[in-house]
Amino acid sequence: MRCKRPLPWTVAWVVAWIVAVLTTATACGGPSHSAPRPDAEGPAGKPPAPQRSAAPSTGLPSVGVLLDEDGHWCTASVVDSPKGNVVATAAHCVYADGAASSDFSFAPAYRGSAGNPAPYGTWKVRTVQVADAWKAAGDDADAHDYAFLTLAPDSRGRQVQQVVGAAPPEWASGPQRRVTVVGYPNKDHNPADGPISCTTDTRRDPDLAGSMVMECDGFFDGTSGSPWLADGRLIGVLSGGDTDTESTAVLFDARTRALYDRAVEASGT
């Protein structure tokens, strides 16, 4: 499997980090509820140029980390569902060696270096849904590297979507889109322990049918499972990458929807 592996620091990444920190140094309060604007206009009304390197970001309330007592290891995001308790991530984040992960939680809008790292609270993961092909073949089933998790209500009885919102899924997107990808690199490459984002264009993955590729530095280990949002809709999650600048995602399709439906059914039990 082409897992997202550690990537070396690049000059572009360091510059982007410094600029973003300087411009947000006076910010205060909780995370912004404003989504990144992939359709925002640039100079003279033209669309902005695609980013080549991710930068520290305010993130999105519905995007966060998978967390246990040892820290966080992957990114996940809330996907719109009838019960409001389903999140999407990569299969390799939550199912390996023939078994699903257990005893972990989802923390939306996570800020590890802040005084309150989980400003909206945490939700315990109740069920893990991965494709049968992934269960059978694991790392050899790259085309099924996505998962849907159902969450228990929080300590106040609220479902996660009530609190942080959700992205509606899209099941038939083409591979050429302008996407915004929000993720959480591990602290080795992310001292602020907060989200990064990149808005850029995708293309068809020549190595795996039904997948797409983006070229944007900065998506180190920990960003697996990051949502790929096109026009505000979830079209895939980050699953791997072949080079230091490339990341890949499997396009959501009818098979993905069938798995989502299994998660929705499990969310009502």
GIZI-V687714 format. One record per residue. N is the residue number from 1. SS is DSSP state (alpha for helix, beta for strand, coil for the rest). NEAR is the number of other ideal C-beta (glycine too) atoms within 8 Angstrom. D_FIRST is the distance of its C-alpha to the first C-alpha in Angstrom with 1 decimal. Layout:
# GIZI-V687714
N;SS;NEAR;D_FIRST
N;SS;NEAR;D_FIRST
This chain:
# GIZI-V687714
1;coil;9;0.0
2;coil;8;3.8
3;coil;9;5.6
4;coil;12;9.3
5;coil;6;10.8
6;coil;7;14.6
7;coil;9;16.5
8;coil;5;20.1
9;coil;5;23.1
10;coil;10;24.6
11;alpha;5;28.2
12;alpha;9;27.5
13;alpha;12;25.8
14;alpha;9;28.6
15;alpha;9;31.2
16;alpha;13;29.7
17;alpha;10;29.6
18;alpha;8;33.2
19;alpha;9;34.5
20;alpha;11;32.9
21;alpha;10;34.3
22;alpha;7;37.8
23;alpha;6;38.0
24;alpha;9;37.0
25;coil;6;38.9
26;coil;4;41.8
27;coil;6;39.8
28;coil;3;40.6
29;coil;3;40.0
30;coil;4;36.9
31;coil;9;34.0
32;coil;5;35.0
33;coil;5;34.6
34;coil;5;34.4
35;coil;7;31.1
36;coil;10;30.0
37;coil;7;31.8
38;coil;11;29.7
39;coil;7;32.8
40;coil;7;35.2
41;beta;7;37.6
42;coil;9;37.8
43;alpha;4;40.9
44;alpha;4;43.4
45;alpha;5;41.5
46;coil;7;38.5
47;beta;8;34.9
48;coil;8;33.4
49;coil;5;31.2
50;coil;9;27.5
51;coil;10;26.4
52;coil;9;24.6
53;beta;13;23.9
54;coil;15;23.6
55;beta;13;26.6
56;beta;11;27.7
57;coil;12;28.7
58;coil;8;30.8
59;coil;12;27.8
60;coil;10;28.4
61;coil;12;29.9
62;coil;12;27.4
63;beta;16;24.3
64;beta;13;23.7
65;beta;13;21.7
66;beta;17;20.6
67;beta;12;23.0
68;beta;8;24.3
69;coil;2;26.8
70;coil;3;24.5
71;beta;6;23.8
72;beta;12;21.1
73;beta;8;17.4
74;beta;14;16.1
75;beta;18;18.0
76;beta;14;19.3
77;beta;18;22.1
78;beta;14;24.9
79;beta;14;24.9
80;coil;8;28.3
81;coil;13;29.2
82;coil;6;32.6
83;coil;9;32.7
84;coil;10;31.2
85;coil;13;28.8
86;beta;16;25.2
87;beta;12;22.4
88;beta;15;19.0
89;beta;17;15.8
90;coil;14;12.0
91;alpha;15;11.2
92;alpha;12;9.0
93;alpha;13;12.3
94;alpha;14;14.5
95;beta;13;13.3
96;beta;7;12.0
97;coil;4;13.6
98;coil;5;15.4
99;beta;6;17.2
100;beta;7;17.5
101;coil;12;18.4
102;coil;5;22.2
103;coil;4;25.0
104;coil;8;23.7
105;beta;10;25.0
106;beta;15;24.5
107;beta;14;26.6
108;beta;15;27.2
109;coil;16;28.4
110;beta;15;27.6
111;coil;11;29.5
112;coil;10;28.9
113;coil;8;31.7
114;coil;8;34.2
115;coil;3;36.9
116;coil;6;35.5
117;coil;11;31.7
118;beta;12;31.3
119;coil;10;34.1
120;coil;9;33.6
121;coil;10;32.9
122;coil;9;30.0
123;beta;13;29.0
124;beta;7;27.9
125;beta;15;24.9
126;beta;8;26.3
127;beta;9;23.7
128;beta;10;19.9
129;beta;11;19.0
130;beta;13;15.6
131;coil;11;15.4
132;alpha;5;16.5
133;alpha;9;13.7
134;alpha;14;11.2
135;alpha;10;13.8
136;alpha;7;14.0
137;alpha;8;10.5
138;alpha;12;8.4
139;alpha;8;4.7
140;alpha;6;6.1
141;coil;13;7.6
142;alpha;13;6.1
143;alpha;10;9.8
144;alpha;12;10.9
145;coil;13;9.2
146;coil;17;12.8
147;beta;15;15.5
148;beta;13;19.2
149;beta;17;21.3
150;beta;12;25.0
151;beta;14;27.2
152;coil;8;30.6
153;coil;9;33.5
154;coil;11;34.3
155;coil;4;37.4
156;coil;6;39.6
157;coil;5;38.4
158;coil;8;36.6
159;coil;10;33.4
160;alpha;15;31.0
161;alpha;13;31.5
162;alpha;6;35.2
163;alpha;11;34.8
164;alpha;11;32.1
165;coil;8;31.7
166;coil;11;28.7
167;beta;14;27.0
168;coil;9;27.6
169;beta;14;24.6
170;coil;10;24.5
171;coil;9;23.1
172;coil;5;23.8
173;coil;12;23.1
174;coil;5;22.7
175;coil;11;20.2
176;coil;8;22.9
177;coil;11;24.1
178;beta;11;25.4
179;beta;14;23.3
180;beta;11;23.8
181;beta;19;20.8
182;beta;16;21.9
183;beta;16;19.9
184;coil;16;20.6
185;coil;14;19.3
186;coil;11;19.9
187;alpha;9;23.4
188;alpha;8;22.7
189;alpha;12;22.3
190;coil;13;24.4
191;coil;5;27.7
192;coil;8;29.1
193;coil;11;26.4
194;coil;14;26.7
195;coil;14;24.9
196;beta;16;24.0
197;beta;13;24.0
198;beta;14;23.6
199;beta;13;25.2
200;beta;13;24.1
201;beta;9;23.4
202;beta;13;20.3
203;beta;9;19.8
204;beta;8;17.9
205;coil;11;14.4
206;coil;3;15.3
207;coil;5;11.9
208;coil;9;11.1
209;coil;5;14.3
210;coil;7;15.3
211;beta;17;13.5
212;beta;15;15.3
213;beta;11;15.1
214;beta;15;17.5
215;beta;7;18.8
216;coil;15;20.1
217;beta;12;20.1
218;coil;15;19.9
219;coil;17;16.8
220;coil;13;16.0
221;coil;11;14.3
222;coil;15;15.8
223;coil;17;15.6
224;coil;17;12.5
225;coil;16;14.3
226;coil;15;17.0
227;beta;14;19.0
228;beta;16;19.4
229;beta;16;23.1
230;beta;12;25.1
231;coil;6;28.8
232;coil;7;28.2
233;beta;11;26.1
234;beta;15;22.5
235;beta;14;20.4
236;beta;14;16.8
237;beta;16;14.9
238;beta;18;12.8
239;beta;17;9.1
240;beta;13;7.8
241;coil;10;9.5
242;coil;7;10.0
243;coil;5;13.4
244;coil;7;15.8
245;coil;7;17.2
246;beta;10;14.6
247;beta;13;12.9
248;beta;15;11.5
249;beta;14;12.3
250;beta;16;12.6
251;coil;12;16.4
252;coil;13;18.2
253;coil;9;20.0
254;alpha;7;22.1
255;alpha;8;19.3
256;alpha;12;18.5
257;alpha;11;22.3
258;alpha;8;22.7
259;alpha;14;20.4
260;alpha;13;22.3
261;alpha;8;25.5
262;alpha;10;24.5
263;alpha;15;24.1
264;alpha;12;27.5
265;alpha;8;29.1
266;alpha;11;27.9
267;alpha;13;29.2
268;coil;7;32.7
269;coil;4;32.9
